[in-house]
Amino acid sequence: MTNNVYRQKITETLEENYMPYAMSVIVSRAIPEIDGLKPSHRKLLYTMYKMGLLKGNKTKSANVVGQTMKLNPHGDMAIYATLVRLTRGNETLLHPFVDSKGNFGKKYSKDMSYAAPRYTEVKLDKICDELFKDIDKNTVEFIDNYDGTLKEPTLLPTTFPNILVNANQGIAVGMANSMCSFNLKEVCDTAINYIRNENVDIAKYLKAPDLSSGGYLIYEKDQINKIYETGKGSFKLRAKYNYDKKNNCIEIYEIPYTTNIETIIDKIVDLVKNNKIREIADIRDETDLNGLKVTLDLKRNTNVDLLMKKLFKLTPLEDKFTCNFNILINGSPRVLGIKGILKEWVTFRINCIKGRLSYDIDKKSDKLHLLLGLKKILLDIDKAIKIIKDTEEDKNVIPNLMKGFNIDNIQAEFIAEIKLRNLNKEYIINQIEKIDNLKKELKELKDIIEDDKKIKNIIINELKEVSKKHGKPRRTEIISEEHIEEINEEHLIENYNVKLFLTNENYLKKISLASLRAYSDQKLKDDDFIIQELEANNKEELLLFSNKRNLYKLKIYEINDCKASSLGEYLINVLGLDKDEKIIYIVLSNNYEGYMIYCFENGKISKVELSNYETKTNRKKLVKAYSGKSKLVRMFYIKDDVDITVFKNNKKALFLNTKDIDIQSTKTSQGVEVLRLGKKSKITDIKIVDELN
């Protein structure tokens, strides 16, 4: 039995199956268009408009969801989730489109779930007047819905750049969109000035993004300008907080748009558990009907400013909003800066107004045509009545009127439909007096529709009206980058006393003094032994000298704490040493004050200032840290000059003070000869006199 296997090239599969899916997601789902709406938003809002919810009372959300399914063939909960995001109660949008009643959850909480649609009520918010203005006057194109039973708009004729006013995010196939929101007043002001002068400085009028969550925006001019120019970039947001001195607690009441209270609390709890933050005694979510509130109870004598700087550094209390102004323009995705968006919106709005003007011209022209026909019967009303009266068959009334007064079919139909009571001179004269006004209005409309400058003036006046009616103060406060004091990594490091142990087998143990007091017996590998001990604090810098004349630098906090029962850190792994390389001496940098003393087998001693090892960049390794011309007997650090004893292999010794040794200008200098040596003599050791006592 043979199996019939259908084979198809992968490229054909992608082209026939995957590409249509990808384009559908891009064009019909995830990316907003120039009216600032995705298809799901537009279908939902238009359904509510057709339900009379722009001016009527609220209705159950379930009713809206059910009606929307006539345009949007998705599951009811998917539609309801879209509705929730558009509501005033959810607080996602700077200018919500839906006035709501009931529990719609909160943007700033992932655990605060919204109620079922049967319990909540909605209607369109007042700002939707601007979304649907003149929608029935051919301002936008209408298409069939998915089953051809209804018509729906391809765009909404929004009278302001809604694309910039409300945040919008979506992930398509191979591309994404992330629109931040801007203050409505600022957007309208910017659009007005752009229409007047396309070379306008956008940043002069559009101060910075403005988000519904409030908080602070850290203004970095270069980043904001990059977003304005390219449509891509990012900016930082910070939470707002109060310090309650009486109760010694911090109350966080506004957080970045990009995060939620649960994520923040979880991160703070982790920091406290891991002892990275020790100032917090308790944390509580006290969010209620009055709004967001997270309370941090503090321990006594806490430095609040330093704690908040740590939290901004380590938690989403400071977060980043990444912008990607990817918009569908005539069905094609394009990433645009602010001027590019305004240019496309103005073009779109001009077409909307031209559509409205054409609609008005057609309607007024039709009315004028009817009145011109009515004017012809003014001279002889009795004749019109007689024609109708003498006509024996109903079907001949219209032809007889057309013939009797030299009018067309439409005019005759209009005259024939006039009520008998209106066939008087007063009614007819009143109607005819409208002719001159209609001619004047038509001339004005035709003048406007042919003049883009006049249309732009209409747009400007509409923007002024929108700003006046719906403008609100900024929610997100702007603070300059210069006023933000960033803390470095060392501010986040706990400072405590430690003891360091260097072993012969290249192990380094860092043990806190508290742990050392509890467990003093040191665990070492077989045949290993401690060659140096050093007391330090956790924030100091450690210099490590190797037998290959290399110097390595480490912050002590970079070394993991261990217990006496542990072997410690294997320096070959930590520093990347060669297999035959060993660390032979360690010293604290001590602000690079003091000297290194190098004693060589050939009788020479080099005295080098420790500052010679200081670098402007954070270099982790320096080569040729000391001379290699003769075998090194010993090295040690001194802060001030000391008495030393130099031992020879013939059991003789020399006593001197390091002040008598000249300071060398280079690290690799052999130094000065302190002992004259015979052919078989050499230096075997050097000790500080205090070490001998």
N, C-alpha and C positions, 0 to 999 in steps of 0.2 A: 504494500500500500504506500503510495507516495503522497507527501504533503505539498500542497500548493503554497509556496511562500511568496508573498508580494514584497518586492524589493524597491526601495525608493531612495534616491540620493538625499543625504542629510540637508543639503542646501535647498532642495525642493520642499522638504518637510518644513523647514524653517520659513520659507517664503509663503507656502500655502496655509500653514497652520499657526505658527508662532507670530509672524509679522502682523496679520490681521488682529490677533489678540493684543499685541503690544500697542498698535495704533489705537485700538478701541479704548485701552486704559488711559493712554495719553490724551486723546481727543475727547472722550466721553465720560471720563471719570475723575482723574486725579489733578489735572492742571486747570486753574481758573482762566477765564477769558477777560476781555477788557472791561466788562461790567463788574469784575471782582467776584464773580460767582462761578462755582462748579455746576455742572448740569443738575446734580442732586439738589443743590441749594435752590437753583432757579425753578425747577419743577415744583418743589415744595412751596416756595413763596408765591408762585403764580397760582397754584391750586388754592391757597388761602385767599388770594386776591379775588379769584372767581367765586369763592364761597361768601364773599361780602364781609370778610374779617378785617378789612381796612378801617371800616367805620362802625361795624356792628359790635355786639357783645362777644365775650370769649366763648369758645366752644371746647368740648373735650378733645384732648390731643388725639385720642383714638379715632375720632371722626376725621380729623385732618389727615392722619396717617392713611386711613382707608381711602379717602378721596384722592390722595397723592398717588396711590398705586395705579390710577388710571393713566398717569403720565410716566411713572417710575416703577417698572415691573420688578421690584426687589422685595425682599422680606420686610414685614412690617417693623421689626425691631431695628433693621438697618436704617429705615426711613425715620424712625423715632429718634435714633441716635443723632441723625443729622439735625432734626428739629431741636433737640436738646442743646446742641452747640450754638444755635442761633438765638437762644432765649436770653432774656434779661437775667433770669434766675441763675443760669450757669456761669455767668461772668467771664465768658471766653472772649467776647467781642467788645471793642471799645464803644461801638454804637450798635447795640443789639437790634435785630430786625423783628424779634417776636416778643411781645409783652406777655408775661407768663404768670400763672398762679399755681402754687403747689411746689413740691420738691423736685427740682431739676438738677440736683447734685451741684458740685462746684468744680471749676477748672483747676483750682489749687489743691484738690484732694482726690486721690485715686480710689479711696475707700468709701467716700461719701457718694453712694450710688443714687441715681434718680428713681423716682417713683414710676410705677407702671402708667402707660398712657391713659388708662381709664380713670385715673385719679387726678390728672393734671389738666389745666385749661390754658388755652392760648388764643391770641389774636395778633394781628400785625401791628407793629409799633408805628408811631407817627412818622418816623423817618422813612418808612416805606412809601409815603406819598411821593418822595423824590425818586424812588425806584420805578414806580409805575406811571409817572406823570405822562399823560398823552399816549399811553401804550395802545389805545384804541384808535389812534390817528395815523396809523402806518409809520410810526417812528422806527419800528423794528420789524424784521421779517418773521413770519410765522410758518411753521412746518407741521406736518401730520405727526401725531404721537405714534407709538410703536405699533398700534393696531389700526391706525387710520380712522379712528372714530372721533378724535378731538384734534384741535389745533393748539400748538404751544409756541411761545416765542423762542427764537434762537439766542437772543440777548434781552436784557432789560434796559430800558432807556434812562438809566440813572443820571440825574442832573448834576452829580458831583463825582469826582474820581474815587469811587468806592473801593477800587482795587488797592488804593493806598491807605484807606481809612480803617479797614478791618483786616486783622491778621488771617492768613490762609496758609495751610500747609498740606502737602500731598506727595505721595511717592508713586511714580508711574513705573514703567519698564525702561530701565536705562537712563532715567532722568527723574528729577524731583523738583518740587517747588517749595519755597519757604518765604512767605511775605510777612514782614513785620507791619504793624499798624502805625499810622501817624495821626496826630491831632487834626480833627476835622477843620477847625479854623485855620490852622497853618497850611493844610492841604489846599483849601479854597483860596487862601491868600496867595499861595505859590502858583496855583493854576492861573489865577487872574493875571499875575505879573508875567507869567510865561506867555500867555496869550498876547499880552501887549508887547512883549519883547522876548523872542526865543533865546537870546543870549544872556538872559537874566542869571544872576548868581543864585542858584537854588538854595544854598546854605543860608542865605540872608533871610529867607522867609520860612523855610522848613528847618526848624531848629534841630530836631533829632526824632527818632522813633518815639512813640507814645503808646504804652501797652496797658491793657485793661487791669493788669495785676498791680499797677503802680510801681512802688519801689524807686530805686535810684538807677539812672543810666550814667555810666562813667564815660564822659565825652572825650573821645580821642579823635581829634580833627582829621588826621590822615585816614583813619578807618572809616569815619562817617563819609568823607569825601569819596573814598573808594566805592562805598555802597551806592552813593548818589550817582557816580559816574558809570559804574559797570554793572550794578545790580547784584554784585557779589561782595561778601565780606562778613564781618561779625562785629558785635559790640557787647560790652559787659553790662550785666545788671546786678544790682545789689539789693538785699532785703533792707527794710526799715525796721528799727527797733526803738524801744524806750527802756531806760534803766529806772526801775522803781527802787529808790534808795531806802525807803522805809522797810520794804519787805526783802531787800537785797536780791532782786531777781531782774532778769531781762525779759521783756515782752516783745516778741517779734510779731508784727501785724501786717506786713506786706512782704511778699517774697517774689523772686524772679519769675517771669511768665513761663519759663522753660522747665520749671520743676514743680514739686508738690510737697505738702507738709510731711507726708509719710516718708518720702525719700530723705528729707532733711533730718527728721527725727532718728531714723535708722542709722544714718551716717554719724550723727552726734553720739548715739548710744555706742556704736562700734569704737569710736575714738576714746570714749570714757572707759570702756571695757579693756582696751589695749593700753591704757595709761598714757595716751598721747595728749589727752585733755584731762587735767586733774582739778580744775576749778569748779566744775559743775556737780552739784549735789543731787539734782533731780530735774527731769524734763517732763512737761505735760502738754498735751494738745487740748487747749481750752477753746477751740473754735465753736461758736454757737450762732444763733440768729443775728447777733451783732457783727459777725464777721470773723475773719481769720485771727487766731491768736495762739502762739506757741510760747510757753513760759519756761524759762531756765532758772531754777533756783541755784544760787551761787554759794560757795563756801566763803568763810570770813576772809577779809583782806584781799579779795580778788581784784586784780587790775582789769576793769571792765573793757577798756579800750584795747588792751593787748589781747584779751580773750576773744573779742569780736574780730580782731585782725586774724587770729588763728582760725576762727570759724569760717571767715570769708575765704581763707586760703585752702582750708581742708574740706569744706562742705559746699553743697549747692546754694548756700546763702549768697554766694557770688557765683553767677553762672553766665554762660555765653549764648547769645542768640546768633545763629548763623543764617545769613540771608542768601537767597537764591531766587531772584525775581524772574522766574521762568513763567511766561504767560503765553496763552494761545492767541495768536493774531491771525485772523482769517484761516483758522484751522492748522496753523503751523506754530510749533513752540519756539519762542524766542526769549533770550535773557536780555532784559532791558534795564538801563539806569532810569533815574527819575524823569529826566527830560524825554527819554525815549517813550516811557509810559504815558507822560502827559501829551506828547505829540500824537500817539495812537488814540488816546482818549478824546482829544480835541477833534481829530478826524472823525471818530465814531460819533461824537456828539453833534458835529456839523451835519452828518448824514441823518441823524435822528431829527434834527430841527428841519432840515430840508424835506424829510418825509412828512413831518407835521404840517409844514407850510403847503406842500403839494396837496395834502388832504384838505386843508382849509380852502385852498384855491378851487379845488374841484367842487367842494360843497357849495361855496359861495357862487361859483359860476353856474352850477345847476339851479340854485335859487334865483339868480339873476335872470336866467333863461326863462324860468317859469313866470317871473314877474313881468318880463317883457311881453310875454303872451297875454298875461292878464291886462296889461296896459292897452292892448288892442281892442279889448271888449269894452273899455271905459267909454269910448265914443258912442257905443250903441248897445247898452245892456239889454234893451228890449229885443234887439235882433238876436242876441245869444239865447234869450229865453224862448223866442219864437222858433228858432232853429231846433232847439231841444224839444219844444212842445209839438212841432209839426212833424218830427221824425217818427215814423210809425214803428220801426224796429230798433231795438236797443243797440244792436251792433252797428247801426249807421249813425249814431249820435256823434261819435268821435270823427269819422270822415266828414260829416256835414259841418262840424265846427271848424275843422282844418280848412275846408273849402271856403266857408263863409268868412273867415277872418285871416286867411293866409298864414296859418300857424302850423307847427309840426305836431306830431302825434303826442309827444310828452307834454307840450303846452296844453293841447286839447284835453288830455286826460286830467290834468290839474284843474282846468276850468270846469270840466264836467263833474269833478268831485266836490266842488265848492257847495257848501250847504245853501239851501234856498234862502235862509235868513241872512246870509252874507252877500247875497246878490243886490247890494245897495251901493250907491255911489260913495258913501262915507268909508265903508270897508275897503272898497277897491282903491280909492284915492290914498288911504292910509298905507296900503300895501305897496302901491306904486311909488310913494314918496321914499321908500327904502331903496329904490333903484340907484339913486345918486350916491347914497352912502355905500352901497355894495360895490359900485364901480370904483369909488375912492379906495375902499378897503382892498379890493383886488389889485389895484395899481400898486398900493403899498406892499402887499404880499409879494407880488412879482418882482418889485424892486429889491426886496430883502433877499429873496431866494436866489437872485443872480449876483448878490454881493456878499462874499464871505466875511468881509469886515463887519457888516451889519449883523450877520449871524453870530460872529464872535462876541459882539456887544450883548446879544441876547444871552449867550452862555455866561458872560461876565455878570450880568444882572441876576441870573439864576444862581450863580455861585455866591453872590453877596447875600441873596435871600436865604439860601441854605445855611450859610455861616451864621446869619443872624438868628434863624429859627432853631437850629440844632447844635450850634457850636457849644463846646464845654471847655472848662479849664483843663490843662494838662493833668493826667493821672501820674505819669512817670516824671519824677523830678530829675533835672540834669545837674550833675556835678562834674567839674573839670577834672581831668586826669591828674593835673598838677596838685589838686587838693587831696589826692588819695595817697596815703603813706603805705606802700607795700612792705610787707615783712619778708625777710629772707628765710631760708631754710633753718638757719641757726636759731631764729626766734622760736621755732616750733620744737626745738630740741630741749629736753629736760636736762638741767645741769645738776650733776651730783658727783661726789668723789668716788674715784675708782683706783684700783691698783692693777698695774700691768706686769705680767711675767713673761719674759722672753726665754725660750728654752734652746738648748743646743741643736735640737732636731727641727728647728724652724717653726715652732708653735708659739703663738702669742695668745695669752689668756688675759681677758679683761673682766675683772670681778669687782662688783660694788663693795664698798667697805662694810656695808650692812651685811651682805652675804658672806663676806670673808670672816666677819666676827662669829657668824653662826657655824661655818664650816671652814676650818683652817687647813686641813690636810689636803695637799695638792696631789691630784692624780696626774701621772706622767707615763709616757710610753717606756717600755723596758730599755734600760741603758741611756735614757734621756735625763737631762738635769737642767735646772734653771741657771741661766748665765747672767740675768739682769732683772732687777725689780725696780719699778718706778711708780710713784704716786702722782695722780693727775686728776683733773676733772673732765667731765664728759664732753665739754665743748672745745677743749684744747686741740692743738695740732701736733701730730707726732711725726718726727723725722726718723727714718730707718735707714741705716747705712749697711751696705752689703760688702761681702768679701771681694766682689768684682768692681769695687769703686763706684757703685751706683748709689744714689740717694733717692729714697721713695718718701712720699708725703701722704699722710692719712689724717683725716679728722677722727678723733677717738670715737665719736658717736657712730662712725661708719663701721666700727668693729662691734660685732654682736657681743652682748653681755653673756657671760657663762658662769657656771658654778665651779667651785674648787674640784668637784668630782668629774669635771669635763676636761677634755684634752685641749680645748681652745680652738683658735682659728689657725689653719695651715697656711702659712704665709706664701708658699709657692702658688697656691690657688688664688689667694687674696690679691697679691701684688703682680702675679704673672712672672715669677722668677724663673730663671733657667734651672734645670735639674741639679746642676752642681753649684748653684748660687745660694748663699746663706746670709741671713741678716745677723750681723755681729754686734751691732750697737743701736740703741734707741735713745732718743732725747726729745724733750718737749721743745717746741719752737720758741717759747718764752718771748714772744714779740720780736724774735730775732735779735735779742740782746745777748751779749756774752761772746765766748770764744770756743772753738773746737781745738783741742790739742792732739796732734798726731806725732807719735814717736816711732821712728823707723830703726831697723836693725843696724843700719850703717852709722848710727850715732847722731843723726840729725833729728831735730824736733821742729815741727811746723805749727805756728799759732795763727789760726784763721778766724776772722770775725764771722759769727754766725749769720750776719746780715748778707754775706756773700751768697747764701743759699735762698734768699728771698727772691721771689719772682712776681712780676706784675700780673701775669696770667696764672690761672690755677693749674700749673703744671704738676703732674703727679710723679714725674721721674726726672732726675738730673743725672747725667753721666759725668764721669771723671770728677767725682766729688773730692778726691784727695790724690796725692802723688802715688805713682806705681813704680818708681825707679828703684825703690828698695822695699824689702818686706816690712809690712806694718806690724809693729809689736803690740801697740795698744792705742786706742783713741778714747778721749773722754771730753766732757763738756764742763766748762767753768763759767760762772757768771762774773766773778772777780778773780783777780790774780791770787794764786795759792802757792804754798811751798810744795815741791815735788822731789822725789828721790828716784834717780835713774840707776838701774842695776845692770852690771856687765856679767858676762859668762865666767869671768875669772873671780867672781864673788866680790868684786869691788863695786862701789856705788858712788854716785855724785849727788850732792844736795844743792838745789837752787830754787829760785822763785820765778814763776812764769812771767813776772814783769821784766825780767832780764832777757826774755826771748822776744825778738822783734816780730811785729805783726806782719804777716805776708799779704801782699796785695792780690795774689791769685790762689785759688783753691788747690791747684796741683803743684804748688811749690813744695820742695823738700824741706824748706826752712833753714835753720841755722845749725851748725855743728856744735854740739855741747860737749862731746867727748872725742878725743883723738884715739882711734882704735888701731891696734896692731893687726897683723895679717890674720890671726886666728881669733881675734876678739870681736865681740858683737854685743849689742844691747839685747837683754833678755826680758826686761820688764820695766815698767814705770808706775809709780804709785803716788797718790796724793798723801802728804804726810799725815793728815788727819785720819786716813784709812788705816795707817799703821798703828795708831794708838788704840 
